[in-house]
Amino acid sequence: PDFQGRNTSGNFAMWEGHDFSIKRNRDPQFWLSNFTHRLPWTDGIHNISMDKSPSYLNVLEFPNITQLFKQYLPNAKIAISVCNPSLRLYSEYNHNMDQIPDPFLNFYRDKDDVPVPTTFSQFVDLLFQTPDSELCSRLPRFCERNKDFYLRKGQYSTLIQEWISAFGKENVLVVDMKDPQYEIAEKLLELVGHDILPPEEYPWEAVKDSQEVDFQSKAEGYTGRTSAFSEFPREIGMLERYYAMYNQELARLIGRDFPLEWNAQSSES
C-alpha cells in the first residue's frame, strides 16, 4: 500500500518507530504486521502518514533498508535533516551517556582489555585506532563495528546516495538542520508536490510562530553540541579532517554548499 497522501485535516506522525530497522531486526517475522497496525487509515486524499526515525539513514547498520522501503512504500518521499557530522557524533555520545549508559558502555566492557570511553576524548581516540594498532590487530571486528556504529554514520554522502539510488533524486530532500523552519516547510511542500498538498492549505503562520524544540541531552557537563568546539578542539579537528571529503561529496550530490561550511567551523569558533 501507499501511505503517502494529501493532508487536509491534520496528520499522524510515528515518532522514531524504527520499524524498518531496529524493530525488524528484533522481530523479523511480525515487524511488518506490527508496523501496518500502527498506521492510520490513509486514503491518499485527506491525510498523510509520516515516520521519523534517524536509524533509517544508517544503511551501514541496516544495509537492505532502502530496498525494504522501496518494496513496501514505493511512492514514499524521503526527507533527510543533517547537521555538522562532527557535532552529531558529540551529541550522540552525550545522548548515549545520558539515556543508555549501560548498553552503550557494555559494548566496550564486553571486550578484553578495551578501554571504556567515559569521556568524549577517549571515545574519539578509540574510533581513530588504525588497523595496525595493537587493539585493532587483536580485535579487528570490534574496531570495524565501532566505526560503523558511530564514526561512519557521519559519512552522509555515502548513506544518502543509497536513498537517491532507490527512490530517485527528485524524491529525496536533504536539508540543513539549521535551516529556518519556514524554509524547510517550503521545501517539504515542493517535495510532496503542490498537487498533493497545495501551499494555500498549509498553516504558514503557525510555522512562522513556532519555536524550535530543544532536545538537549542532560548528560553531566553537556551544554550543547557547539560547545565541543571550545571544549574538545583536538577531537573536533580530527573529526573535521576525517569528514571533509564526505562533506564535499555531499555538497556535490545535493547541489547545496552548506556541507562545505562544516569543514571550517572549528577554525571560526
C-alpha positions in Angstrom: 0.0 0.0 0.0 1.0 3.6 -0.5 0.8 5.6 2.8 1.7 8.9 1.3 -1.1 11.3 0.6 -2.6 14.7 0.9 -3.1 16.2 4.3 -6.1 18.5 4.6 -7.3 17.5 8.1 -4.1 17.0 10.2 -1.5 14.3 10.2 -0.4 11.2 12.0 3.3 11.0 12.9 5.1 8.0 14.2 7.9 9.3 16.4 11.1 7.2 15.8 9.2 4.0 15.1 12.4 2.3 13.8 10.1 -0.3 12.2 12.2 -0.9 9.1 15.4 -1.1 11.0 15.7 -1.9 14.7 12.3 -3.5 15.2 12.6 -5.6 12.0 15.9 -6.9 13.3 14.3 -7.8 16.6 11.2 -9.3 15.2 11.8 -10.4 11.6 8.5 -12.4 11.5 5.9 -9.9 12.6 7.6 -6.5 12.2 5.6 -5.5 9.1 2.3 -6.6 10.6 3.0 -4.5 13.7 4.0 -1.6 11.5 0.8 -1.5 9.5 -1.4 -1.9 12.6 0.1 1.3 13.9 -0.7 3.2 10.8 -3.9 5.3 10.4 -6.3 4.6 7.6 -4.6 6.7 4.9 -6.7 7.3 1.9 -4.2 9.3 -0.1 -6.5 12.4 -0.2 -7.3 13.6 3.3 -4.4 12.5 5.4 -0.7 11.8 5.3 1.5 9.3 7.3 5.0 10.1 8.4 7.7 8.1 10.2 10.6 9.9 11.7 13.4 7.5 12.6 17.1 8.5 12.5 18.2 4.9 12.2 16.8 4.8 8.6 19.8 6.8 7.4 22.2 4.2 8.7 22.4 2.0 5.7 25.7 0.5 7.0 24.0 -1.0 10.0 20.8 -1.8 8.0 22.1 -2.5 4.5 18.7 -3.5 3.0 16.6 -0.7 4.4 16.3 1.3 1.2 15.1 -1.8 -0.7 12.6 -2.6 2.0 11.1 0.9 1.8 11.0 0.7 -2.0 9.2 -2.6 -1.8 6.6 -1.7 0.7 6.3 2.1 0.3 7.3 2.6 -3.4 5.9 6.1 -3.6 7.3 7.5 -0.4 9.0 10.8 -0.2 12.3 10.9 1.7 13.3 13.9 3.8 16.7 13.9 5.5 17.8 16.5 8.0 21.5 16.6 8.7 23.9 18.7 10.8 27.7 19.0 11.1 28.8 15.4 11.4 31.5 16.1 14.0 28.9 17.7 16.2 26.4 15.0 15.5 28.9 12.5 17.0 29.5 14.6 20.0 25.7 14.9 20.5 25.2 11.2 20.1 28.0 10.4 22.7 26.3 12.6 25.3 22.9 11.3 24.4 24.1 7.7 25.0 25.8 8.6 28.2 22.6 10.3 29.4 19.9 7.9 28.2 21.5 4.5 27.7 24.9 4.5 29.6 25.0 0.8 30.4 24.1 -0.6 27.0 26.4 1.9 25.4 29.4 1.2 27.6 28.8 -2.5 27.7 29.9 -2.7 24.1 33.3 -1.8 25.3 33.2 -3.6 28.7 32.5 -6.9 27.0 35.8 -6.9 25.2 39.1 -7.9 26.8 41.4 -5.1 27.5 39.4 -2.4 25.7 39.4 1.0 27.4 35.9 2.1 28.4 35.3 5.6 26.9 33.9 7.5 29.9 35.0 10.8 28.2 34.5 12.1 24.7 38.2 12.3 24.2 38.6 8.6 24.9 35.6 7.8 22.7 37.2 9.6 19.7 40.6 8.1 20.3 39.0 4.6 20.1 37.3 5.5 16.8 40.6 6.5 15.3 42.5 3.4 16.1 44.3 2.3 13.0 44.2 -1.3 11.6 47.8 -1.9 12.6 47.3 -0.7 16.2 47.7 -3.2 19.0 44.0 -3.0 19.7 42.7 -3.4 16.1 45.3 -6.1 15.3 43.9 -8.1 18.2 40.2 -7.2 17.8 39.7 -6.1 14.1 35.9 -6.8 14.1 35.4 -4.7 17.2 37.3 -1.8 15.6 35.2 -2.0 12.4 31.9 -2.3 14.3 32.8 0.6 16.5 33.4 2.7 13.4 30.2 1.5 11.8 28.2 2.3 14.9 29.4 5.8 15.3 32.1 7.3 13.0 30.7 6.2 9.7 27.2 7.5 10.5 28.5 10.9 9.6 29.5 9.9 6.1 26.3 11.4 4.8 27.2 11.3 1.1 27.6 7.6 1.2 24.4 7.0 3.2 22.2 9.4 1.2 23.4 8.1 -2.1 21.7 4.8 -1.2 18.3 6.5 -0.8 18.8 8.5 -4.0 19.6 5.3 -5.9 16.5 3.7 -4.6 13.9 6.5 -4.9 15.5 8.9 -7.4 16.9 12.4 -6.7 13.6 14.1 -7.2 12.1 12.1 -4.3 14.8 12.8 -1.7 15.1 16.1 0.1 18.2 16.9 2.2 18.1 20.0 4.4 20.4 21.6 7.0 19.0 21.2 10.5 19.9 24.8 11.0 17.7 26.0 8.1 14.8 28.2 9.2 11.7 26.1 9.8 9.7 28.2 7.3 12.2 27.3 4.5 12.2 23.7 5.4 8.4 23.7 5.2 8.5 25.2 1.8 11.0 22.6 0.6 8.8 19.8 2.1 5.8 21.1 0.1 7.9 21.1 -3.1 8.9 17.5 -2.3 5.4 16.1 -1.8 4.1 18.2 -4.7 1.6 21.1 -4.9 -1.0 18.8 -6.4 -0.8 16.6 -3.3 -0.7 19.4 -0.7 -1.4 22.9 -2.1 0.6 25.7 -0.5 -2.5 27.7 0.3 -3.7 24.9 2.6 -0.6 25.0 4.6 -0.7 26.7 8.1 2.1 29.2 7.3 1.5 31.5 10.2 1.8 28.6 12.7 5.2 27.7 11.2 6.4 31.3 11.4 5.4 31.5 15.0 6.6 28.1 16.1 9.6 27.8 18.4 12.4 25.4 17.9 12.2 22.4 20.3 15.2 21.8 22.4 16.0 18.1 22.9 19.3 18.8 24.5 20.8 15.9 26.4 21.1 16.2 30.2 24.4 14.4 30.4 26.7 15.9 33.0 28.8 18.8 31.6 27.0 18.9 28.3 25.9 22.4 27.3 25.0 21.8 23.7 26.7 20.4 20.6 28.5 23.6 19.6 30.4 23.6 23.0 32.5 20.9 21.5 34.5 23.5 19.5 35.9 25.0 22.7 35.9 22.0 25.0 37.3 19.4 22.6 39.2 21.3 19.8 41.7 18.4 19.2 38.9 15.8 18.8 36.7 18.0 16.6 39.7 18.8 14.5 40.3 15.1 14.0 36.7 14.5 13.0 36.5 17.5 10.7 39.6 16.3 8.8 38.0 12.8 8.5 34.6 14.1 7.3 35.9 16.8 4.9 35.9 14.6 1.8 32.4 13.3 2.6 31.1 16.9 3.1 32.5 17.9 -0.2 30.8 14.9 -1.9 27.5 15.7 -0.2 27.6 19.3 -1.4 28.1 18.0 -5.0 25.4 15.3 -4.6 22.6 17.6 -3.4 23.7 20.8 -5.1 24.0 22.9 -1.9 27.0 24.5 -0.2 26.1 24.2 3.5 28.1 20.9 3.9 31.3 22.8 2.9 30.8 25.2 5.8 31.2 22.3 8.3 34.8 21.9 7.1 35.8 25.3 8.6 33.6 25.7 11.6 36.1 24.8 14.3 38.6 27.3 13.0 36.0 30.0 13.1 34.8 29.2 16.6 
